[in-house]
Amino acid sequence: MKNLFDLTGKVALMTGASKGMGKSMAHALAAHGAQVVISSRKQDQLDAAAQEINDAVGATRVHAVAANAGRPEDQQALVDKTHALLGPVDILVGNAGVNIFYGPISEIPDGAYEKTMQVNVQANLWLARLVAPDMIARGGGSMMFTSSIGAFHPSETLGVYGMSKLALIGLVRNLAQEYGPRGIRANAICPGLVRTDFAKALWDNPEAEARANSQIPLRRLGEPDDFGGAAVFLGSDASSYVTGQALTICGGSNMWA
Ligand SMILES: NC(=O)c1ccc[n+]([C@@H]2O[C@H](COP(=O)([O-])OP(=O)(O)OC[C@H]3O[C@@H](n4cnc5c(N)ncnc54)[C@H](OP(=O)(O)O)[C@@H]3O)[C@@H](O)[C@H]2O)c1
């Protein structure tokens, strides 16, 4: 039987991949044979991440292209450069996300609301539209987008962030519906609290550790490397009949009900 997780010959395009979960996902995709373009806003961090992964896998499989996910012209250039470097895209990982306001939704400034929705939701629609023709021409592909367990609960401090991540799941379901007949799958990954720079204010305190150690079934916070397996699963034939889903990866802190 063939290796269901083999990604040899596949081209992956990722946003938000210079550090944190994105970098771990890029490493896992490359380790399973994919050629990967990683993107984020800062070229120097991207170059360092690409070098680190290439050294680890012992081959030049990861390429660094700076792009701001919130700018359509950057996204077009990112896809053009990916085509020039590696050819058509088989796997899309929309992982870039922002959380720029902490407080009640009644107080969020319009600009912060718009930016959150644009980067976390609309930017992923732009990207999906840009790579879908590649996937259609090849008879299929896989798209995955990083949502959050914040999508499933209201919050008095991260409300608009949670709304944006719920809207992203809505986008995923619609992409799955619209592109499914062309062989394209679309899924969301919903992390719990993960020890990255992005969420440092939420986990870097004794109370958060104590809560994790007493309430999360697996008794720990998430680590970036907990996400490589999901990226390989969703990007590969191992998930050939999985689409339109929100895969929750949270140590059991959020169970289906
Ligand atoms: N950590 C958690 O607890 C948690 C929980 C649930 C969901 N998430 C989601 O997980 C995703 C990844 O976050 P992380 O925790 O791994 O964060 P991280 O370690 O801080 O990494 C974030 C990545 O996104 C890039 N980025 C940020 N804004 C961008 C933009 N406008 N355009 C392109 N790249 C951008 C960053 O690089 P540059 O700064 O160079 O652009 C970096 O590569 C996000 O969508 C986040 O909402 C995180």
The ligand as an SDF file (V2000), in Angstrom:
LIG
                    3D

 48 52  0  0  0  0  0  0  0  0999 V2000
   -1.1080   30.7220   19.5730 N   0  0  0  0  0  0  0  0  0  0  0  0
   -2.3420   30.4490   19.8740 C   0  0  0  0  0  0  0  0  0  0  0  0
   -2.6990   30.2020   21.0430 O   0  0  0  0  0  0  0  0  0  0  0  0
   -3.4010   30.4250   18.7920 C   0  0  0  0  0  0  0  0  0  0  0  0
   -4.6480   29.8580   19.1070 C   0  0  0  0  0  0  0  0  0  0  0  0
   -5.6250   29.7760   18.1210 C   0  0  0  0  0  0  0  0  0  0  0  0
   -5.3610   30.2330   16.8380 C   0  0  0  0  0  0  0  0  0  0  0  0
   -4.1380   30.7890   16.5620 N   0  0  0  0  0  0  0  0  0  0  0  0
   -3.9020   31.2180   15.1700 C   0  0  0  0  0  0  0  0  0  0  0  0
   -2.7520   30.5530   14.6970 O   0  0  0  0  0  0  0  0  0  0  0  0
   -2.1930   31.2820   13.6160 C   0  0  0  0  0  0  0  0  0  0  0  0
   -0.6840   31.3330   13.7510 C   0  0  0  0  0  0  0  0  0  0  0  0
   -0.3430   31.9680   14.9440 O   0  0  0  0  0  0  0  0  0  0  0  0
    0.8770   31.5650   15.9020 P   0  0  0  0  0  0  0  0  0  0  0  0
    0.2890   31.4280   17.2490 O   0  0  0  0  0  0  0  0  0  0  0  0
    1.6570   30.4480   15.3290 O   0  0  0  0  0  0  0  0  0  0  0  0
    1.6640   32.9430   15.8780 O   0  0  0  0  0  0  0  0  0  0  0  0
    3.1890   33.4060   15.7030 P   0  0  0  0  0  0  0  0  0  0  0  0
    4.1470   32.4090   16.2340 O   0  0  0  0  0  0  0  0  0  0  0  0
    3.2310   34.7880   16.2520 O   0  0  0  0  0  0  0  0  0  0  0  0
    3.3440   33.4410   14.1220 O   0  0  0  0  0  0  0  0  0  0  0  0
    2.5370   34.2680   13.3320 C   0  0  0  0  0  0  0  0  0  0  0  0
    3.0460   34.2280   11.9030 C   0  0  0  0  0  0  0  0  0  0  0  0
    2.1840   35.0080   11.0760 O   0  0  0  0  0  0  0  0  0  0  0  0
    2.9430   36.0120   10.4100 C   0  0  0  0  0  0  0  0  0  0  0  0
    2.0570   37.1460   10.1570 N   0  0  0  0  0  0  0  0  0  0  0  0
    1.4180   37.9310   11.0530 C   0  0  0  0  0  0  0  0  0  0  0  0
    0.6930   38.8600   10.4370 N   0  0  0  0  0  0  0  0  0  0  0  0
    0.8470   38.6490    9.0970 C   0  0  0  0  0  0  0  0  0  0  0  0
    0.3590   39.2690    7.9340 C   0  0  0  0  0  0  0  0  0  0  0  0
   -0.4540   40.3430    7.9790 N   0  0  0  0  0  0  0  0  0  0  0  0
    0.7360   38.7770    6.7270 N   0  0  0  0  0  0  0  0  0  0  0  0
    1.5700   37.7100    6.6360 C   0  0  0  0  0  0  0  0  0  0  0  0
    2.0760   37.0850    7.7150 N   0  0  0  0  0  0  0  0  0  0  0  0
    1.7040   37.5510    8.9230 C   0  0  0  0  0  0  0  0  0  0  0  0
    4.1420   36.2570   11.3320 C   0  0  0  0  0  0  0  0  0  0  0  0
    5.2760   36.7980   10.6970 O   0  0  0  0  0  0  0  0  0  0  0  0
    5.4950   38.3920   10.4160 P   0  0  0  0  0  0  0  0  0  0  0  0
    5.2840   39.0910   11.7110 O   0  0  0  0  0  0  0  0  0  0  0  0
    6.8900   38.4850    9.8810 O   0  0  0  0  0  0  0  0  0  0  0  0
    4.4910   38.7730    9.3750 O   0  0  0  0  0  0  0  0  0  0  0  0
    4.4310   34.8180   11.7590 C   0  0  0  0  0  0  0  0  0  0  0  0
    5.1020   34.1200   10.7270 O   0  0  0  0  0  0  0  0  0  0  0  0
   -2.9200   32.6230   13.5920 C   0  0  0  0  0  0  0  0  0  0  0  0
   -3.8920   32.6150   12.5700 O   0  0  0  0  0  0  0  0  0  0  0  0
   -3.6070   32.6670   14.9480 C   0  0  0  0  0  0  0  0  0  0  0  0
   -4.7930   33.4480   14.9020 O   0  0  0  0  0  0  0  0  0  0  0  0
   -3.1530   30.8910   17.5050 C   0  0  0  0  0  0  0  0  0  0  0  0
  1  2  1  0
  2  3  2  0
  2  4  1  0
  4  5  1  0
  4 48  2  0
  5  6  2  0
  6  7  1  0
  7  8  2  0
  8  9  1  0
  8 48  1  0
  9 10  1  0
  9 46  1  0
 10 11  1  0
 11 12  1  0
 11 44  1  0
 12 13  1  0
 13 14  1  0
 14 15  2  0
 14 16  1  0
 14 17  1  0
 17 18  1  0
 18 19  2  0
 18 20  1  0
 18 21  1  0
 21 22  1  0
 22 23  1  0
 23 24  1  0
 23 42  1  0
 24 25  1  0
 25 26  1  0
 25 36  1  0
 26 27  1  0
 26 35  1  0
 27 28  2  0
 28 29  1  0
 29 30  1  0
 29 35  2  0
 30 31  1  0
 30 32  2  0
 32 33  1  0
 33 34  2  0
 34 35  1  0
 36 37  1  0
 36 42  1  0
 37 38  1  0
 38 39  2  0
 38 40  1  0
 38 41  1  0
 42 43  1  0
 44 45  1  0
 44 46  1  0
 46 47  1  0
M  CHG  2   8   1  16  -1
M  END
$$$$
